Every structure is written in structure tokens, then in C-alpha cells.
Amino acid sequence: MPQNYFTQLFESFNNKNILILGDVMIDSYLWGDVNRISPEAPVPVLTGVGRENRLGGAANVALNIQALGANPILCSVIGDDLRSHDFFELLKKQELSSEGIVTCHHRMTTVKTRVISQHQHLLRVDEEVCSPIAQDSEDKLIAKLNYVLETHRIDAIIFEDYDKGVITPSVIDKVVKVANESGIPTLVDPKKRNYNDYKGVTFFKPNFKEFNEGCKLELNKGAADELVAAGIEFQEKQNIDILMITLSEHGVMINQRGDSASIIPAEIRNIADVSGAGDTVISVSALCLVQGVEPKLIARISNMAGGLVCEESGVVPVNKELLLNECIRKINPEKEYIVAE
């Protein structure tokens, strides 16, 4: 039963169309070795430098959706600058559509540069403008998004919010309204600025820090009863169907309105880098949700996927085959969960 169930589930991800709205960026890496301290200042000297650019932010969600066999469509705003050309080249290299991307003369393309030696982060440099997008850019973004909705069958919409200004309260309101009218599920990976503007969404996935800050609480990760009570209160207030809070080493809390909340234990992993794990979790959650998977099982599968990418250095998408094998080996949906037909 587990092997057949998960094989069929993962095959069902193929050809699903997922619209991803949010802050895209370039994840840039400088790799090298540190063998001495600079004579000019008490800082390490990186030598033998290698460089690499990868798609990041909401674009990394697109890579995860693509890696799972589905079709991602990105909607975002970037600068009209030299790094935007690098971004479009990366999209082309990954065979991702640029039809939903708006360029703006008044912004810069976000670039996060990580300096790494022997799998250790030494420094990160963020080049970005985080102010909300201007009204003309917002109008163009909504027009692009509406065009995508008119010309494609969209199975789900993911809000990938990195607080870089692409997602505004007005954008949230317009997109959630059209999604609900069209019967399209909406999933949110939030940050602090717009946290309480997401109302009436299907699936809301903050991490523990984001939940505490967004709700202005001071909860302890180990206080499960308090966390569940606060989560249910937040769900009712925001009219959210499913709330999933990732708790790092404490696992995941998930609750669907009208059901009882659950804490799913964490997978034991050899953690190399937690960057991008949230992107993987929301991607797997979206495709499982589209296929009617029971929420507790969504939490288990997506938590497992997030753990797998944490074993890799740098931001990388999930390996579908590896995740499938892990699910078959470790999860018995017939015993542990009520699986939706």
C-alpha cells in the first residue's frame, strides 16, 4: 500500500500548473578556502574562489515545483539592470517561463551573495530595495497575473513573501479575491510586514519565529498546548482553512479548521544548510494539497522534504526520487493517516 500510494501521488504532480507570486532573487555564491588571516585587518582571506549564480526566493519555489514534475509560473517584479539579465538567463537555463515577470527602472534586482569556505558560511551580502513596489509596477504585475489566469489552468497559487516589496496588501487582496472566486487554493509562506493581511487563504505556513512575531506573542516551542490554542485563535481571526507552523527541531504543528491539531515530530538529519528549506516545504505542501492529501500527511511529507534539502550545502531544490523513496520507507499512510480519496 505505501509504495503504490506514494508512487501514484508523486506521479499525479506531473503537469500541474502552480502560479508563484512573490519576491524573486539571485542566490550568488563565492566558494573558496580560508588558510590565513589578512595582514590588513583581522579578517579571513578567501582564496581559490569559484562563483555560481542560482535562482532564489520565489524562483527557488519554482525550481522545487519543477523538480517535483509540475509546471511553475512565476509572477514578480525585478529591476531593469545588469543583474536582471543574469536572472533572465537563469530562467532560460532552467527552462522556466518569464511571462509573469515585470521589470522596473526604479528598483534593483535582489542579489544575496554568500561567501562559503568548507561548507561554512563566512559572510552574506544583500543587494536589495525592500520598499513596496510603485503603483504602476503593481498594476503591471496584476495585469500579468490576470493574463496567466486567463491563459492557463492554474491548480494553486503560492504567495512567497520575502518582505522585499513585491507583495503588498493591495496585491494580496486582489489575488485572494480572484482565486476564491475561481476556486483556486492559495498557500502562503509569509514574512512579518504583510503577516496579518493574508485573510481567507487556504493554507498558511509561517515558521515559529514568524508566527510569534506576526501574532506579537512570546511562546516557547515546547509549549504545545499554548501554541495550538494561539494557532486556532489566529486561524479563526484570519479565516484560514489550514495552518501549518514549522518548528525546526520540534517538527511541525498543523491544524485544519474543525479538526484537532497535531504536532508531527521532526526527522533526524545531518544538517548542512537550512537555506531554502521553507521554499521546499511550501512547494511540496501545494502539490499535496491540490491532490487532496490529508493535512497531517501533508505535514509529514513536506517536513521530510525540508529535511532532505537541509543536508545539502546552499539553496537547492528537492530531489523527487529521493523524497519518494523516503516516503515509501518511513510512512505508512494506511496506518498513520486517513488518506483522502
C-alpha positions as CSV (number, residue, x, y, z in Angstrom):
1,M,0.0,0.0,0.0
2,P,2.6,2.7,0.9
3,Q,4.7,2.1,-2.2
4,N,1.7,2.2,-4.6
5,Y,0.1,5.2,-2.8
6,F,3.2,7.4,-2.9
7,T,4.2,6.3,-6.4
8,Q,0.8,7.3,-7.7
9,L,0.8,10.5,-5.6
10,F,4.1,11.7,-6.9
11,E,3.1,10.8,-10.5
12,S,0.0,12.9,-10.0
13,F,2.2,16.0,-9.5
14,N,3.2,15.9,-13.2
15,N,1.7,18.7,-15.4
16,K,0.0,20.6,-12.5
17,N,0.2,24.3,-13.0
18,I,1.3,26.3,-10.0
19,L,1.4,30.1,-10.0
20,I,4.1,31.5,-7.7
21,L,3.7,35.2,-6.7
22,G,6.4,36.8,-4.7
23,D,10.0,38.2,-4.3
24,V,12.4,36.6,-6.7
25,M,16.2,37.0,-6.4
26,I,19.6,35.6,-7.4
27,D,21.4,33.5,-4.9
28,S,25.1,34.2,-5.7
29,Y,27.9,32.1,-4.2
30,L,31.6,32.7,-3.6
31,W,33.3,29.4,-2.8
32,G,36.9,29.1,-1.6
33,D,39.4,28.1,1.1
34,V,40.5,30.1,4.1
35,N,44.1,29.4,5.2
36,R,45.2,32.7,6.6
37,I,44.2,36.0,8.2
38,S,44.7,39.2,6.3
39,P,47.7,41.4,7.3
40,E,45.5,44.4,6.6
41,A,42.7,43.6,9.1
42,P,41.8,40.7,11.4
43,V,39.6,39.0,8.8
44,P,40.0,35.7,6.9
45,V,41.3,35.7,3.3
46,L,39.3,33.6,0.8
47,T,41.4,32.1,-2.0
48,G,40.8,29.8,-4.9
49,V,37.4,31.5,-5.5
50,G,34.7,29.9,-7.5
51,R,31.5,31.7,-8.4
52,E,28.0,30.5,-9.1
53,N,24.6,32.1,-9.5
54,R,21.3,30.3,-8.7
55,L,17.7,31.3,-8.7
56,G,16.5,32.2,-5.3
57,G,13.5,33.4,-3.3
58,A,10.2,32.7,-5.0
59,A,12.2,31.5,-8.0
60,N,13.6,28.7,-5.8
61,V,10.0,27.7,-5.1
62,A,9.6,27.5,-8.9
63,L,12.6,25.2,-9.1
64,N,11.1,22.9,-6.4
65,I,7.8,22.8,-8.2
66,Q,9.6,21.9,-11.4
67,A,11.7,19.3,-9.6
68,L,8.5,17.6,-8.4
69,G,7.3,17.3,-12.0
70,A,4.8,20.2,-12.1
71,N,4.8,23.4,-14.2
72,P,5.7,26.6,-12.2
73,I,4.7,30.1,-13.5
74,L,6.5,33.0,-11.7
75,C,4.9,36.4,-11.2
76,S,7.2,39.1,-9.8
77,V,8.9,42.5,-10.2
78,I,12.6,42.9,-10.7
79,G,14.9,45.7,-11.6
80,D,15.8,46.8,-15.2
81,D,19.5,46.4,-14.5
82,L,22.6,44.2,-15.3
83,R,21.6,41.6,-12.7
84,S,18.1,41.3,-14.3
85,H,19.8,40.0,-17.4
86,D,21.5,37.3,-15.2
87,F,18.1,36.5,-13.8
88,F,16.5,36.0,-17.2
89,E,19.5,33.9,-18.3
90,L,19.0,31.7,-15.2
91,L,15.3,31.3,-16.1
92,K,16.2,30.4,-19.6
93,K,18.8,27.9,-18.5
94,Q,16.2,26.2,-16.2
95,E,13.5,26.3,-18.9
96,L,11.2,28.4,-16.8
97,S,8.8,30.9,-18.3
98,S,9.4,34.7,-17.9
99,E,5.8,35.6,-19.0
100,G,4.8,36.8,-15.5
101,I,7.9,38.9,-14.8
102,V,7.7,42.7,-14.7
103,T,10.9,44.9,-15.0
104,C,11.0,48.3,-13.2
105,H,13.5,51.1,-13.8
106,H,13.1,52.3,-10.2
107,R,14.2,49.0,-8.5
108,M,17.2,46.8,-8.4
109,T,17.2,43.0,-8.8
110,T,17.7,41.4,-5.4
111,V,21.0,39.5,-5.1
112,K,22.1,37.6,-2.0
113,T,25.8,36.8,-2.1
114,R,27.0,34.0,0.3
115,V,30.7,33.6,1.0
116,I,31.4,30.0,1.8
117,S,34.5,28.0,2.9
118,Q,34.5,24.3,3.6
119,H,30.7,24.3,3.8
120,Q,30.7,27.1,6.4
121,H,29.0,30.5,5.8
122,L,31.5,33.3,6.4
123,L,29.5,36.3,5.2
124,R,26.3,37.2,3.3
125,V,25.9,40.4,1.3
126,D,22.4,41.5,0.4
127,E,21.9,43.9,-2.5
128,E,18.2,44.9,-2.5
129,V,15.5,47.5,-2.3
130,C,12.7,46.5,0.1
131,S,10.2,49.3,-0.3
132,P,6.8,48.4,-1.6
133,I,6.6,48.4,-5.4
134,A,5.2,51.5,-7.0
135,Q,1.5,51.6,-8.2
136,D,2.4,51.4,-11.9
137,S,4.5,48.2,-11.2
138,E,1.7,46.8,-9.1
139,D,-0.8,47.4,-12.0
140,K,1.5,45.7,-14.4
141,L,2.0,42.8,-12.1
142,I,-1.7,42.3,-11.6
143,A,-2.2,42.5,-15.4
144,K,0.4,39.8,-15.9
145,L,-1.1,37.6,-13.2
146,N,-4.6,38.0,-14.7
147,Y,-3.3,37.1,-18.1
148,V,-1.7,33.9,-16.7
149,L,-5.0,33.0,-15.1
150,E,-6.9,33.6,-18.3
151,T,-4.4,31.6,-20.5
152,H,-3.5,28.7,-18.2
153,R,-5.4,26.2,-15.9
154,I,-3.9,27.2,-12.5
155,D,-4.2,24.5,-9.9
156,A,-2.9,26.6,-6.9
157,I,-1.3,30.0,-6.2
158,I,1.6,30.3,-3.8
159,F,2.4,33.6,-2.1
160,E,6.2,33.5,-1.5
161,D,6.7,36.6,0.6
162,Y,10.3,37.7,1.5
163,D,9.4,41.2,2.6
164,K,11.2,42.7,-0.5
165,G,8.2,44.7,-1.6
166,V,6.6,42.8,-4.4
167,I,3.7,41.6,-2.3
168,T,1.6,44.5,-1.0
169,P,-1.7,44.4,1.0
170,S,-3.5,45.5,-2.2
171,V,-1.9,42.7,-4.2
172,I,-2.9,40.2,-1.6
173,D,-6.5,41.4,-1.5
174,K,-6.9,41.3,-5.3
175,V,-5.2,37.9,-5.8
176,V,-7.0,36.1,-2.9
177,K,-10.4,37.5,-4.2
178,V,-9.9,36.3,-7.8
179,A,-8.5,32.9,-6.5
180,N,-11.5,32.3,-4.2
181,E,-13.9,33.3,-7.0
182,S,-12.2,30.8,-9.3
183,G,-11.9,28.0,-6.7
184,I,-8.1,28.1,-6.8
185,P,-6.4,27.2,-3.5
186,T,-4.0,29.8,-2.1
187,L,-0.9,29.0,0.0
188,V,1.2,31.5,1.9
189,D,4.8,31.4,3.0
190,P,4.7,34.7,5.0
191,K,7.1,37.3,6.4
192,K,6.4,40.0,9.1
193,R,5.4,43.0,7.0
194,N,2.2,41.6,5.4
195,Y,1.6,38.9,8.0
196,N,-1.9,39.9,9.1
197,D,-3.0,41.0,5.6
198,Y,-3.5,37.3,4.5
199,K,-7.2,36.7,5.1
200,G,-9.3,34.0,3.6
201,V,-6.4,31.9,2.3
202,T,-6.4,28.1,2.1
203,F,-3.0,27.3,3.7
204,F,-0.8,29.5,5.8
205,K,2.8,28.3,6.6
206,P,4.9,30.5,9.0
207,N,7.8,29.2,10.9
208,F,7.8,29.5,14.7
209,K,9.7,32.9,14.7
210,E,7.3,34.4,12.1
211,F,4.3,33.1,14.0
212,N,5.5,34.6,17.3
213,E,6.4,38.0,15.7
214,G,3.3,38.2,13.5
215,C,0.9,37.5,16.3
216,K,3.0,39.5,18.8
217,L,3.5,36.5,21.1
218,E,6.3,35.1,23.2
219,L,5.5,31.4,23.0
220,N,8.0,28.6,23.8
221,K,8.4,25.9,21.1
222,G,7.9,23.2,23.7
223,A,4.6,24.6,24.9
224,A,2.4,22.6,22.5
225,D,-0.9,23.4,24.2
226,E,-0.3,27.2,24.1
227,L,0.9,27.0,20.5
228,V,-2.2,25.1,19.4
229,A,-4.5,27.5,21.2
230,A,-2.8,30.5,19.7
231,G,-2.8,28.9,16.2
232,I,-6.6,28.2,16.4
233,E,-7.3,31.7,17.5
234,F,-5.2,33.1,14.6
235,Q,-7.0,30.8,12.1
236,E,-10.4,32.0,13.2
237,K,-9.4,35.6,13.1
238,Q,-7.9,35.4,9.6
239,N,-10.4,32.9,8.2
240,I,-7.6,30.4,7.2
241,D,-8.5,26.8,6.4
242,I,-5.2,25.1,7.2
243,L,-2.4,26.4,9.4
244,M,1.0,24.8,9.4
245,I,3.8,26.1,11.7
246,T,7.3,24.7,11.2
247,L,9.1,24.3,14.5
248,S,12.6,23.2,13.2
249,E,13.9,20.5,15.6
250,H,10.4,20.2,17.2
251,G,8.7,19.3,14.0
252,V,5.6,20.8,12.6
253,M,2.2,21.8,14.0
254,I,-0.7,21.5,11.6
255,N,-4.4,22.2,12.1
256,Q,-7.4,22.3,9.8
257,R,-10.4,24.2,10.9
258,G,-12.9,21.9,12.5
259,D,-10.3,19.2,13.2
260,S,-7.9,18.6,16.1
261,A,-4.4,20.0,15.8
262,S,-1.3,17.7,15.6
263,I,2.4,18.0,16.2
264,I,4.4,16.0,13.7
265,P,7.9,15.1,15.0
266,A,11.0,16.3,13.2
267,E,13.1,14.0,11.0
268,I,16.6,13.4,12.4
269,R,19.0,14.9,9.8
270,N,22.7,15.8,9.3
271,I,22.0,19.5,8.8
272,A,24.5,21.2,6.4
273,D,22.4,24.3,5.5
274,V,18.9,25.4,6.3
275,S,18.7,27.9,3.5
276,G,15.7,27.3,1.2
277,A,14.1,24.6,3.3
278,G,10.9,26.7,3.6
279,D,10.7,27.0,-0.1
280,T,10.7,23.2,-0.4
281,V,8.1,22.8,2.3
282,I,5.6,25.2,0.7
283,S,6.2,23.6,-2.7
284,V,5.5,20.0,-1.6
285,S,2.6,21.2,0.5
286,A,1.0,22.9,-2.5
287,L,1.1,19.8,-4.7
288,C,-0.1,17.5,-2.0
289,L,-3.0,19.9,-1.2
290,V,-4.0,20.1,-4.9
291,Q,-4.2,16.2,-4.8
292,G,-6.4,16.2,-1.7
293,V,-3.9,14.7,0.7
294,E,-5.0,14.8,4.3
295,P,-3.3,17.7,6.2
296,K,-1.4,15.6,8.7
297,L,0.2,13.7,5.8
298,I,1.0,16.9,4.0
299,A,2.9,18.0,7.1
300,R,4.8,14.7,7.3
301,I,5.8,14.7,3.6
302,S,6.7,18.3,3.4
303,N,8.7,18.2,6.6
304,M,10.6,15.3,5.3
305,A,11.3,17.2,2.1
306,G,12.6,20.2,4.0
307,G,14.9,18.0,6.0
308,L,16.4,16.5,2.8
309,V,17.4,19.8,1.3
310,C,19.0,20.8,4.6
311,E,21.5,18.0,4.1
312,E,22.8,19.9,1.0
313,S,25.1,23.0,1.0
314,G,23.5,26.1,-0.5
315,V,19.9,26.6,-1.7
316,V,18.9,23.5,-3.8
317,P,15.5,22.1,-4.9
318,V,14.2,18.8,-3.5
319,N,15.2,15.5,-5.2
320,K,11.8,13.9,-6.2
321,E,13.1,10.4,-6.4
322,L,14.9,10.6,-3.0
323,L,11.8,12.1,-1.4
324,L,9.6,9.3,-2.9
325,N,11.9,6.6,-1.5
326,E,12.0,8.2,1.9
327,C,8.2,8.4,2.0
328,I,7.8,4.7,0.9
329,R,10.4,3.7,3.5
330,K,9.2,5.7,6.5
331,I,5.5,6.5,6.2
332,N,2.5,4.1,6.2
333,P,-0.4,6.3,5.3
334,E,-2.9,3.4,5.8
335,K,-1.9,3.1,9.5
336,E,-0.9,6.7,10.4
337,Y,-3.4,8.8,8.5
338,I,-6.8,8.9,6.9
339,V,-5.9,9.4,3.3
340,A,-8.3,11.5,1.1
341,E,-9.7,9.6,-1.8
